[in-house]
Amino acid sequence: MAVPARFSRDEIREMSRDLSAATSDDVSITSDGVRLDSKEKVLAFLGELERERQGGAASVR
C-alpha cells in the first residue's frame, strides 16, 4: 500500500480524533533513547541533523 506524500488537515484530524490527549510527559524520543524533553536537547538534536545533512560526521540518533 502506497503512503500519501502529504495529508490534508481533515485527514490528520480524522486519523487522530480517537487519540487520547497529550500528557505533560509526552516527548519525542530518538531512536537511541534520548528524550527530547527540553529546548536545549531539541536544538542540539536539530544541529546534529543539520550537520549530517551537510555531510558532517555527526551521529544521528
N, C-alpha and C positions, 0 to 999 in steps of 0.2 A: 504494500500500500504506500503510495507516494504521500509525503508530508508537504502540506502547503508551505510555500516560502514565507507567507505573511498571513496573519489572521486579522480579521476586522474586529473592531471594538465589540460588536454584537456577538461574534463568535467567541471571543475571550470571556465576555460576561456569561454566555451560556455554559462554557466549559467550567467556569469557576463558581457558578451560582450555588452549588451544593457544598462547597468547601467551608470548613469552619473558619471563624475569624482568627486573625493572627494573634499570637500571644507576645508578651514582652520579651520572651527569649527566642523568638523566631529570627534566625540569622542565616546568611549564606555560609556554607562550609565548603572549602576547597576539596579537591579530590584526595589530598593528603591529610585531611582532617583539621586544617586550620580554620577556626571560627572567625569570620569577618564581622566581629561584633563591636568595632569602633571605627571611627572615621580614619584614624591613622592606619589601621590594618587594611582597610579598603584601598586607601591611597597607595600604600606600599604594594599591594597586590596588583593594582592597575599599572603601577610603574613597572613591575616585573613583566606584565603582559605587553606593555609598550616596548620594552627593551627586547623581548622575544620577537615581537613583530618586526622590529628594526634589525634583526639578525644578531642580537647580543647573546651573551652566554647565560642569561637568566634561566633559572629553573622554574618553569611554570607548573603550578600545582594542579 
